[in-house]
Amino acid sequence: MYPSPSHLEHMEAAKTLLFVPDYFHYLLTGQKVNEYTEATTGQMVSPVTKDWDYELMDMLGYNKEMFCKLVMPGTNLGSLREEVQKEVGFNLDVVVPATHDTGSAVLAVPANDEDFIYISSGTWSLMGLERKEADCSRSS
């Protein structure tokens, strides 16, 4: 996420930050938003407020205007753009999933109570648990 000094001009010229899943949502609906689980991978979302960390952006000199509204999985972005409707021959509502693959994998765990852990293995492996609040303590 941190640009090299030779690429700072690109950051300064940027108008909108869309992660790859957000870009697909934009192509389908015309809506420019950032999905929460994917946005957290950029390390610019506060674990306390669950919104963009504007203080950190200021410290790094990032253009805060390029960051879109954060939306949670399950957000309805509305209908397909008219051009897409014509191409595919139908319309539907686009509902944002947890676009980060680990977020989707954890949500898919068939747990019936809150006392469980998950193991997710793919290109990398994770073991953890779901928490209502992030644990940002030194011991974690």
Phi and psi in radians as a Rosetta constraint file:
Dihedral C 1 N 2 CA 2 C 2 CIRCULARHARMONIC -1.482 0.35
Dihedral N 2 CA 2 C 2 N 3 CIRCULARHARMONIC 2.116 0.35
Dihedral C 2 N 3 CA 3 C 3 CIRCULARHARMONIC -1.329 0.35
Dihedral N 3 CA 3 C 3 N 4 CIRCULARHARMONIC 2.572 0.35
Dihedral C 3 N 4 CA 4 C 4 CIRCULARHARMONIC -1.254 0.35
Dihedral N 4 CA 4 C 4 N 5 CIRCULARHARMONIC 2.700 0.35
Dihedral C 4 N 5 CA 5 C 5 CIRCULARHARMONIC -0.939 0.35
Dihedral N 5 CA 5 C 5 N 6 CIRCULARHARMONIC -0.532 0.35
Dihedral C 5 N 6 CA 6 C 6 CIRCULARHARMONIC -1.288 0.35
Dihedral N 6 CA 6 C 6 N 7 CIRCULARHARMONIC -0.186 0.35
Dihedral C 6 N 7 CA 7 C 7 CIRCULARHARMONIC -2.011 0.35
Dihedral N 7 CA 7 C 7 N 8 CIRCULARHARMONIC 0.226 0.35
Dihedral C 7 N 8 CA 8 C 8 CIRCULARHARMONIC -1.083 0.35
Dihedral N 8 CA 8 C 8 N 9 CIRCULARHARMONIC -0.525 0.35
Dihedral C 8 N 9 CA 9 C 9 CIRCULARHARMONIC -1.105 0.35
Dihedral N 9 CA 9 C 9 N 10 CIRCULARHARMONIC -0.497 0.35
Dihedral C 9 N 10 CA 10 C 10 CIRCULARHARMONIC -1.218 0.35
Dihedral N 10 CA 10 C 10 N 11 CIRCULARHARMONIC -0.717 0.35
Dihedral C 10 N 11 CA 11 C 11 CIRCULARHARMONIC -1.117 0.35
Dihedral N 11 CA 11 C 11 N 12 CIRCULARHARMONIC -0.703 0.35
Dihedral C 11 N 12 CA 12 C 12 CIRCULARHARMONIC -1.182 0.35
Dihedral N 12 CA 12 C 12 N 13 CIRCULARHARMONIC -0.547 0.35
Dihedral C 12 N 13 CA 13 C 13 CIRCULARHARMONIC -1.496 0.35
Dihedral N 13 CA 13 C 13 N 14 CIRCULARHARMONIC -0.281 0.35
Dihedral C 13 N 14 CA 14 C 14 CIRCULARHARMONIC -1.104 0.35
Dihedral N 14 CA 14 C 14 N 15 CIRCULARHARMONIC 2.371 0.35
Dihedral C 14 N 15 CA 15 C 15 CIRCULARHARMONIC -1.769 0.35
Dihedral N 15 CA 15 C 15 N 16 CIRCULARHARMONIC -0.581 0.35
Dihedral C 15 N 16 CA 16 C 16 CIRCULARHARMONIC -2.542 0.35
Dihedral N 16 CA 16 C 16 N 17 CIRCULARHARMONIC 2.394 0.35
Dihedral C 16 N 17 CA 17 C 17 CIRCULARHARMONIC -1.810 0.35
Dihedral N 17 CA 17 C 17 N 18 CIRCULARHARMONIC 2.026 0.35
Dihedral C 17 N 18 CA 18 C 18 CIRCULARHARMONIC -2.180 0.35
Dihedral N 18 CA 18 C 18 N 19 CIRCULARHARMONIC 2.130 0.35
Dihedral C 18 N 19 CA 19 C 19 CIRCULARHARMONIC -1.241 0.35
Dihedral N 19 CA 19 C 19 N 20 CIRCULARHARMONIC 2.872 0.35
Dihedral C 19 N 20 CA 20 C 20 CIRCULARHARMONIC -0.937 0.35
Dihedral N 20 CA 20 C 20 N 21 CIRCULARHARMONIC -0.843 0.35
Dihedral C 20 N 21 CA 21 C 21 CIRCULARHARMONIC -1.080 0.35
Dihedral N 21 CA 21 C 21 N 22 CIRCULARHARMONIC -0.629 0.35
Dihedral C 21 N 22 CA 22 C 22 CIRCULARHARMONIC -1.111 0.35
Dihedral N 22 CA 22 C 22 N 23 CIRCULARHARMONIC -0.646 0.35
Dihedral C 22 N 23 CA 23 C 23 CIRCULARHARMONIC -1.123 0.35
Dihedral N 23 CA 23 C 23 N 24 CIRCULARHARMONIC -0.713 0.35
Dihedral C 23 N 24 CA 24 C 24 CIRCULARHARMONIC -1.102 0.35
Dihedral N 24 CA 24 C 24 N 25 CIRCULARHARMONIC -0.727 0.35
Dihedral C 24 N 25 CA 25 C 25 CIRCULARHARMONIC -1.080 0.35
Dihedral N 25 CA 25 C 25 N 26 CIRCULARHARMONIC -0.674 0.35
Dihedral C 25 N 26 CA 26 C 26 CIRCULARHARMONIC -1.108 0.35
Dihedral N 26 CA 26 C 26 N 27 CIRCULARHARMONIC -0.787 0.35
Dihedral C 26 N 27 CA 27 C 27 CIRCULARHARMONIC -1.070 0.35
Dihedral N 27 CA 27 C 27 N 28 CIRCULARHARMONIC -0.642 0.35
Dihedral C 27 N 28 CA 28 C 28 CIRCULARHARMONIC -1.328 0.35
Dihedral N 28 CA 28 C 28 N 29 CIRCULARHARMONIC -0.682 0.35
Dihedral C 28 N 29 CA 29 C 29 CIRCULARHARMONIC -2.074 0.35
Dihedral N 29 CA 29 C 29 N 30 CIRCULARHARMONIC -0.351 0.35
Dihedral C 29 N 30 CA 30 C 30 CIRCULARHARMONIC 1.454 0.35
Dihedral N 30 CA 30 C 30 N 31 CIRCULARHARMONIC 0.012 0.35
Dihedral C 30 N 31 CA 31 C 31 CIRCULARHARMONIC -1.562 0.35
Dihedral N 31 CA 31 C 31 N 32 CIRCULARHARMONIC 2.235 0.35
Dihedral C 31 N 32 CA 32 C 32 CIRCULARHARMONIC -1.756 0.35
Dihedral N 32 CA 32 C 32 N 33 CIRCULARHARMONIC 1.813 0.35
Dihedral C 32 N 33 CA 33 C 33 CIRCULARHARMONIC -2.418 0.35
Dihedral N 33 CA 33 C 33 N 34 CIRCULARHARMONIC 2.859 0.35
Dihedral C 33 N 34 CA 34 C 34 CIRCULARHARMONIC -2.027 0.35
Dihedral N 34 CA 34 C 34 N 35 CIRCULARHARMONIC 2.134 0.35
Dihedral C 34 N 35 CA 35 C 35 CIRCULARHARMONIC -1.306 0.35
Dihedral N 35 CA 35 C 35 N 36 CIRCULARHARMONIC 2.387 0.35
Dihedral C 35 N 36 CA 36 C 36 CIRCULARHARMONIC -1.000 0.35
Dihedral N 36 CA 36 C 36 N 37 CIRCULARHARMONIC -0.884 0.35
Dihedral C 36 N 37 CA 37 C 37 CIRCULARHARMONIC -1.133 0.35
Dihedral N 37 CA 37 C 37 N 38 CIRCULARHARMONIC -0.627 0.35
Dihedral C 37 N 38 CA 38 C 38 CIRCULARHARMONIC -1.276 0.35
Dihedral N 38 CA 38 C 38 N 39 CIRCULARHARMONIC -0.704 0.35
Dihedral C 38 N 39 CA 39 C 39 CIRCULARHARMONIC -1.073 0.35
Dihedral N 39 CA 39 C 39 N 40 CIRCULARHARMONIC -0.580 0.35
Dihedral C 39 N 40 CA 40 C 40 CIRCULARHARMONIC -1.122 0.35
Dihedral N 40 CA 40 C 40 N 41 CIRCULARHARMONIC -0.387 0.35
Dihedral C 40 N 41 CA 41 C 41 CIRCULARHARMONIC -1.218 0.35
Dihedral N 41 CA 41 C 41 N 42 CIRCULARHARMONIC -0.315 0.35
Dihedral C 41 N 42 CA 42 C 42 CIRCULARHARMONIC -1.467 0.35
Dihedral N 42 CA 42 C 42 N 43 CIRCULARHARMONIC -0.035 0.35
Dihedral C 42 N 43 CA 43 C 43 CIRCULARHARMONIC 1.087 0.35
Dihedral N 43 CA 43 C 43 N 44 CIRCULARHARMONIC 0.420 0.35
Dihedral C 43 N 44 CA 44 C 44 CIRCULARHARMONIC -1.988 0.35
Dihedral N 44 CA 44 C 44 N 45 CIRCULARHARMONIC 0.175 0.35
Dihedral C 44 N 45 CA 45 C 45 CIRCULARHARMONIC -1.848 0.35
Dihedral N 45 CA 45 C 45 N 46 CIRCULARHARMONIC 2.294 0.35
Dihedral C 45 N 46 CA 46 C 46 CIRCULARHARMONIC -1.291 0.35
Dihedral N 46 CA 46 C 46 N 47 CIRCULARHARMONIC 2.229 0.35
Dihedral C 46 N 47 CA 47 C 47 CIRCULARHARMONIC -1.227 0.35
Dihedral N 47 CA 47 C 47 N 48 CIRCULARHARMONIC -0.266 0.35
Dihedral C 47 N 48 CA 48 C 48 CIRCULARHARMONIC -1.488 0.35
Dihedral N 48 CA 48 C 48 N 49 CIRCULARHARMONIC -0.911 0.35
Dihedral C 48 N 49 CA 49 C 49 CIRCULARHARMONIC -1.544 0.35
Dihedral N 49 CA 49 C 49 N 50 CIRCULARHARMONIC -0.319 0.35
Dihedral C 49 N 50 CA 50 C 50 CIRCULARHARMONIC 1.035 0.35
Dihedral N 50 CA 50 C 50 N 51 CIRCULARHARMONIC 0.529 0.35
Dihedral C 50 N 51 CA 51 C 51 CIRCULARHARMONIC -2.288 0.35
Dihedral N 51 CA 51 C 51 N 52 CIRCULARHARMONIC 3.022 0.35
Dihedral C 51 N 52 CA 52 C 52 CIRCULARHARMONIC -0.980 0.35
Dihedral N 52 CA 52 C 52 N 53 CIRCULARHARMONIC 2.490 0.35
Dihedral C 52 N 53 CA 53 C 53 CIRCULARHARMONIC -1.577 0.35
Dihedral N 53 CA 53 C 53 N 54 CIRCULARHARMONIC 1.505 0.35
Dihedral C 53 N 54 CA 54 C 54 CIRCULARHARMONIC -1.162 0.35
Dihedral N 54 CA 54 C 54 N 55 CIRCULARHARMONIC -0.518 0.35
Dihedral C 54 N 55 CA 55 C 55 CIRCULARHARMONIC -1.130 0.35
Dihedral N 55 CA 55 C 55 N 56 CIRCULARHARMONIC -0.757 0.35
Dihedral C 55 N 56 CA 56 C 56 CIRCULARHARMONIC -1.122 0.35
Dihedral N 56 CA 56 C 56 N 57 CIRCULARHARMONIC -0.717 0.35
Dihedral C 56 N 57 CA 57 C 57 CIRCULARHARMONIC -1.040 0.35
Dihedral N 57 CA 57 C 57 N 58 CIRCULARHARMONIC -0.740 0.35
Dihedral C 57 N 58 CA 58 C 58 CIRCULARHARMONIC -1.073 0.35
Dihedral N 58 CA 58 C 58 N 59 CIRCULARHARMONIC -0.763 0.35
Dihedral C 58 N 59 CA 59 C 59 CIRCULARHARMONIC -1.077 0.35
Dihedral N 59 CA 59 C 59 N 60 CIRCULARHARMONIC -0.615 0.35
Dihedral C 59 N 60 CA 60 C 60 CIRCULARHARMONIC -1.531 0.35
Dihedral N 60 CA 60 C 60 N 61 CIRCULARHARMONIC -0.153 0.35
Dihedral C 60 N 61 CA 61 C 61 CIRCULARHARMONIC 1.356 0.35
Dihedral N 61 CA 61 C 61 N 62 CIRCULARHARMONIC 0.426 0.35
Dihedral C 61 N 62 CA 62 C 62 CIRCULARHARMONIC -1.402 0.35
Dihedral N 62 CA 62 C 62 N 63 CIRCULARHARMONIC 2.589 0.35
Dihedral C 62 N 63 CA 63 C 63 CIRCULARHARMONIC -1.323 0.35
Dihedral N 63 CA 63 C 63 N 64 CIRCULARHARMONIC 1.837 0.35
Dihedral C 63 N 64 CA 64 C 64 CIRCULARHARMONIC -1.135 0.35
Dihedral N 64 CA 64 C 64 N 65 CIRCULARHARMONIC -0.395 0.35
Dihedral C 64 N 65 CA 65 C 65 CIRCULARHARMONIC -1.185 0.35
Dihedral N 65 CA 65 C 65 N 66 CIRCULARHARMONIC -0.369 0.35
Dihedral C 65 N 66 CA 66 C 66 CIRCULARHARMONIC -1.399 0.35
Dihedral N 66 CA 66 C 66 N 67 CIRCULARHARMONIC -0.243 0.35
Dihedral C 66 N 67 CA 67 C 67 CIRCULARHARMONIC -1.467 0.35
Dihedral N 67 CA 67 C 67 N 68 CIRCULARHARMONIC 2.245 0.35
Dihedral C 67 N 68 CA 68 C 68 CIRCULARHARMONIC -1.520 0.35
Dihedral N 68 CA 68 C 68 N 69 CIRCULARHARMONIC 3.027 0.35
Dihedral C 68 N 69 CA 69 C 69 CIRCULARHARMONIC -1.066 0.35
Dihedral N 69 CA 69 C 69 N 70 CIRCULARHARMONIC 2.333 0.35
Dihedral C 69 N 70 CA 70 C 70 CIRCULARHARMONIC -1.401 0.35
Dihedral N 70 CA 70 C 70 N 71 CIRCULARHARMONIC 2.332 0.35
Dihedral C 70 N 71 CA 71 C 71 CIRCULARHARMONIC -2.166 0.35
Dihedral N 71 CA 71 C 71 N 72 CIRCULARHARMONIC 2.590 0.35
Dihedral C 71 N 72 CA 72 C 72 CIRCULARHARMONIC -1.566 0.35
Dihedral N 72 CA 72 C 72 N 73 CIRCULARHARMONIC 2.715 0.35
Dihedral C 72 N 73 CA 73 C 73 CIRCULARHARMONIC -0.940 0.35
Dihedral N 73 CA 73 C 73 N 74 CIRCULARHARMONIC 2.461 0.35
Dihedral C 73 N 74 CA 74 C 74 CIRCULARHARMONIC 1.725 0.35
Dihedral N 74 CA 74 C 74 N 75 CIRCULARHARMONIC -0.130 0.35
Dihedral C 74 N 75 CA 75 C 75 CIRCULARHARMONIC -1.233 0.35
Dihedral N 75 CA 75 C 75 N 76 CIRCULARHARMONIC 2.284 0.35
Dihedral C 75 N 76 CA 76 C 76 CIRCULARHARMONIC -1.526 0.35
Dihedral N 76 CA 76 C 76 N 77 CIRCULARHARMONIC 2.037 0.35
Dihedral C 76 N 77 CA 77 C 77 CIRCULARHARMONIC -1.521 0.35
Dihedral N 77 CA 77 C 77 N 78 CIRCULARHARMONIC -0.072 0.35
Dihedral C 77 N 78 CA 78 C 78 CIRCULARHARMONIC 1.722 0.35
Dihedral N 78 CA 78 C 78 N 79 CIRCULARHARMONIC -2.848 0.35
Dihedral C 78 N 79 CA 79 C 79 CIRCULARHARMONIC -1.338 0.35
Dihedral N 79 CA 79 C 79 N 80 CIRCULARHARMONIC 2.882 0.35
Dihedral C 79 N 80 CA 80 C 80 CIRCULARHARMONIC -1.147 0.35
Dihedral N 80 CA 80 C 80 N 81 CIRCULARHARMONIC 2.607 0.35
Dihedral C 80 N 81 CA 81 C 81 CIRCULARHARMONIC -1.052 0.35
Dihedral N 81 CA 81 C 81 N 82 CIRCULARHARMONIC 2.655 0.35
Dihedral C 81 N 82 CA 82 C 82 CIRCULARHARMONIC -0.986 0.35
Dihedral N 82 CA 82 C 82 N 83 CIRCULARHARMONIC -0.723 0.35
Dihedral C 82 N 83 CA 83 C 83 CIRCULARHARMONIC -1.091 0.35
Dihedral N 83 CA 83 C 83 N 84 CIRCULARHARMONIC -0.652 0.35
Dihedral C 83 N 84 CA 84 C 84 CIRCULARHARMONIC -1.219 0.35
Dihedral N 84 CA 84 C 84 N 85 CIRCULARHARMONIC -0.732 0.35
Dihedral C 84 N 85 CA 85 C 85 CIRCULARHARMONIC -0.988 0.35
Dihedral N 85 CA 85 C 85 N 86 CIRCULARHARMONIC -0.771 0.35
Dihedral C 85 N 86 CA 86 C 86 CIRCULARHARMONIC -1.122 0.35
Dihedral N 86 CA 86 C 86 N 87 CIRCULARHARMONIC -0.678 0.35
Dihedral C 86 N 87 CA 87 C 87 CIRCULARHARMONIC -1.158 0.35
Dihedral N 87 CA 87 C 87 N 88 CIRCULARHARMONIC -0.778 0.35
Dihedral C 87 N 88 CA 88 C 88 CIRCULARHARMONIC -1.625 0.35
Dihedral N 88 CA 88 C 88 N 89 CIRCULARHARMONIC -0.276 0.35
Dihedral C 88 N 89 CA 89 C 89 CIRCULARHARMONIC 1.482 0.35
Dihedral N 89 CA 89 C 89 N 90 CIRCULARHARMONIC 0.222 0.35
Dihedral C 89 N 90 CA 90 C 90 CIRCULARHARMONIC -2.777 0.35
Dihedral N 90 CA 90 C 90 N 91 CIRCULARHARMONIC 3.029 0.35
Dihedral C 90 N 91 CA 91 C 91 CIRCULARHARMONIC -2.175 0.35
Dihedral N 91 CA 91 C 91 N 92 CIRCULARHARMONIC 2.743 0.35
Dihedral C 91 N 92 CA 92 C 92 CIRCULARHARMONIC -2.813 0.35
Dihedral N 92 CA 92 C 92 N 93 CIRCULARHARMONIC 2.902 0.35
Dihedral C 92 N 93 CA 93 C 93 CIRCULARHARMONIC -1.565 0.35
Dihedral N 93 CA 93 C 93 N 94 CIRCULARHARMONIC 2.428 0.35
Dihedral C 93 N 94 CA 94 C 94 CIRCULARHARMONIC -1.701 0.35
Dihedral N 94 CA 94 C 94 N 95 CIRCULARHARMONIC 2.022 0.35
Dihedral C 94 N 95 CA 95 C 95 CIRCULARHARMONIC -1.889 0.35
Dihedral N 95 CA 95 C 95 N 96 CIRCULARHARMONIC 2.225 0.35
Dihedral C 95 N 96 CA 96 C 96 CIRCULARHARMONIC -1.258 0.35
Dihedral N 96 CA 96 C 96 N 97 CIRCULARHARMONIC 2.175 0.35
Dihedral C 96 N 97 CA 97 C 97 CIRCULARHARMONIC -1.538 0.35
Dihedral N 97 CA 97 C 97 N 98 CIRCULARHARMONIC 3.102 0.35
Dihedral C 97 N 98 CA 98 C 98 CIRCULARHARMONIC -1.242 0.35
Dihedral N 98 CA 98 C 98 N 99 CIRCULARHARMONIC 1.781 0.35
Dihedral C 98 N 99 CA 99 C 99 CIRCULARHARMONIC -1.356 0.35
Dihedral N 99 CA 99 C 99 N 100 CIRCULARHARMONIC -0.328 0.35
Dihedral C 99 N 100 CA 100 C 100 CIRCULARHARMONIC -1.363 0.35
Dihedral N 100 CA 100 C 100 N 101 CIRCULARHARMONIC 2.265 0.35
Dihedral C 100 N 101 CA 101 C 101 CIRCULARHARMONIC -1.029 0.35
Dihedral N 101 CA 101 C 101 N 102 CIRCULARHARMONIC -0.632 0.35
Dihedral C 101 N 102 CA 102 C 102 CIRCULARHARMONIC -1.196 0.35
Dihedral N 102 CA 102 C 102 N 103 CIRCULARHARMONIC -0.681 0.35
Dihedral C 102 N 103 CA 103 C 103 CIRCULARHARMONIC -1.037 0.35
Dihedral N 103 CA 103 C 103 N 104 CIRCULARHARMONIC -0.746 0.35
Dihedral C 103 N 104 CA 104 C 104 CIRCULARHARMONIC -1.163 0.35
Dihedral N 104 CA 104 C 104 N 105 CIRCULARHARMONIC -0.690 0.35
Dihedral C 104 N 105 CA 105 C 105 CIRCULARHARMONIC -1.123 0.35
Dihedral N 105 CA 105 C 105 N 106 CIRCULARHARMONIC -0.750 0.35
Dihedral C 105 N 106 CA 106 C 106 CIRCULARHARMONIC -1.157 0.35
Dihedral N 106 CA 106 C 106 N 107 CIRCULARHARMONIC -0.736 0.35
Dihedral C 106 N 107 CA 107 C 107 CIRCULARHARMONIC -1.117 0.35
Dihedral N 107 CA 107 C 107 N 108 CIRCULARHARMONIC -0.420 0.35
Dihedral C 107 N 108 CA 108 C 108 CIRCULARHARMONIC -1.468 0.35
Dihedral N 108 CA 108 C 108 N 109 CIRCULARHARMONIC -0.102 0.35
Dihedral C 108 N 109 CA 109 C 109 CIRCULARHARMONIC -1.070 0.35
Dihedral N 109 CA 109 C 109 N 110 CIRCULARHARMONIC 2.199 0.35
Dihedral C 109 N 110 CA 110 C 110 CIRCULARHARMONIC -1.407 0.35
Dihedral N 110 CA 110 C 110 N 111 CIRCULARHARMONIC 0.972 0.35
Dihedral C 110 N 111 CA 111 C 111 CIRCULARHARMONIC -1.513 0.35
Dihedral N 111 CA 111 C 111 N 112 CIRCULARHARMONIC 2.419 0.35
Dihedral C 111 N 112 CA 112 C 112 CIRCULARHARMONIC -1.745 0.35
Dihedral N 112 CA 112 C 112 N 113 CIRCULARHARMONIC -0.122 0.35
Dihedral C 112 N 113 CA 113 C 113 CIRCULARHARMONIC -2.486 0.35
Dihedral N 113 CA 113 C 113 N 114 CIRCULARHARMONIC -3.111 0.35
Dihedral C 113 N 114 CA 114 C 114 CIRCULARHARMONIC -1.542 0.35
Dihedral N 114 CA 114 C 114 N 115 CIRCULARHARMONIC -0.070 0.35
Dihedral C 114 N 115 CA 115 C 115 CIRCULARHARMONIC -1.752 0.35
Dihedral N 115 CA 115 C 115 N 116 CIRCULARHARMONIC 1.380 0.35
Dihedral C 115 N 116 CA 116 C 116 CIRCULARHARMONIC -2.679 0.35
Dihedral N 116 CA 116 C 116 N 117 CIRCULARHARMONIC 2.804 0.35
Dihedral C 116 N 117 CA 117 C 117 CIRCULARHARMONIC -2.137 0.35
Dihedral N 117 CA 117 C 117 N 118 CIRCULARHARMONIC 2.834 0.35
Dihedral C 117 N 118 CA 118 C 118 CIRCULARHARMONIC -2.143 0.35
Dihedral N 118 CA 118 C 118 N 119 CIRCULARHARMONIC 2.692 0.35
Dihedral C 118 N 119 CA 119 C 119 CIRCULARHARMONIC -2.219 0.35
Dihedral N 119 CA 119 C 119 N 120 CIRCULARHARMONIC 2.184 0.35
Dihedral C 119 N 120 CA 120 C 120 CIRCULARHARMONIC -2.154 0.35
Dihedral N 120 CA 120 C 120 N 121 CIRCULARHARMONIC 2.051 0.35
Dihedral C 120 N 121 CA 121 C 121 CIRCULARHARMONIC -2.129 0.35
Dihedral N 121 CA 121 C 121 N 122 CIRCULARHARMONIC 2.313 0.35
Dihedral C 121 N 122 CA 122 C 122 CIRCULARHARMONIC -2.753 0.35
Dihedral N 122 CA 122 C 122 N 123 CIRCULARHARMONIC -2.049 0.35
Dihedral C 122 N 123 CA 123 C 123 CIRCULARHARMONIC -1.276 0.35
Dihedral N 123 CA 123 C 123 N 124 CIRCULARHARMONIC -0.284 0.35
Dihedral C 123 N 124 CA 124 C 124 CIRCULARHARMONIC -2.630 0.35
Dihedral N 124 CA 124 C 124 N 125 CIRCULARHARMONIC 2.912 0.35
Dihedral C 124 N 125 CA 125 C 125 CIRCULARHARMONIC -2.091 0.35
Dihedral N 125 CA 125 C 125 N 126 CIRCULARHARMONIC 2.470 0.35
Dihedral C 125 N 126 CA 126 C 126 CIRCULARHARMONIC -2.296 0.35
Dihedral N 126 CA 126 C 126 N 127 CIRCULARHARMONIC 2.583 0.35
Dihedral C 126 N 127 CA 127 C 127 CIRCULARHARMONIC -2.346 0.35
Dihedral N 127 CA 127 C 127 N 128 CIRCULARHARMONIC 2.359 0.35
Dihedral C 127 N 128 CA 128 C 128 CIRCULARHARMONIC -3.033 0.35
Dihedral N 128 CA 128 C 128 N 129 CIRCULARHARMONIC -2.883 0.35
Dihedral C 128 N 129 CA 129 C 129 CIRCULARHARMONIC -2.490 0.35
Dihedral N 129 CA 129 C 129 N 130 CIRCULARHARMONIC 2.777 0.35
Dihedral C 129 N 130 CA 130 C 130 CIRCULARHARMONIC -1.502 0.35
Dihedral N 130 CA 130 C 130 N 131 CIRCULARHARMONIC 2.408 0.35
Dihedral C 130 N 131 CA 131 C 131 CIRCULARHARMONIC -2.269 0.35
Dihedral N 131 CA 131 C 131 N 132 CIRCULARHARMONIC 2.638 0.35
Dihedral C 131 N 132 CA 132 C 132 CIRCULARHARMONIC -1.268 0.35
Dihedral N 132 CA 132 C 132 N 133 CIRCULARHARMONIC -0.563 0.35
Dihedral C 132 N 133 CA 133 C 133 CIRCULARHARMONIC -2.202 0.35
Dihedral N 133 CA 133 C 133 N 134 CIRCULARHARMONIC 2.535 0.35
Dihedral C 133 N 134 CA 134 C 134 CIRCULARHARMONIC -1.204 0.35
Dihedral N 134 CA 134 C 134 N 135 CIRCULARHARMONIC 2.445 0.35
Dihedral C 134 N 135 CA 135 C 135 CIRCULARHARMONIC -1.715 0.35
Dihedral N 135 CA 135 C 135 N 136 CIRCULARHARMONIC 1.799 0.35
Dihedral C 135 N 136 CA 136 C 136 CIRCULARHARMONIC -1.843 0.35
Dihedral N 136 CA 136 C 136 N 137 CIRCULARHARMONIC 0.370 0.35
Dihedral C 136 N 137 CA 137 C 137 CIRCULARHARMONIC -1.262 0.35
Dihedral N 137 CA 137 C 137 N 138 CIRCULARHARMONIC 2.801 0.35
Dihedral C 137 N 138 CA 138 C 138 CIRCULARHARMONIC -1.086 0.35
Dihedral N 138 CA 138 C 138 N 139 CIRCULARHARMONIC -0.628 0.35
Dihedral C 138 N 139 CA 139 C 139 CIRCULARHARMONIC -1.241 0.35
Dihedral N 139 CA 139 C 139 N 140 CIRCULARHARMONIC -0.403 0.35
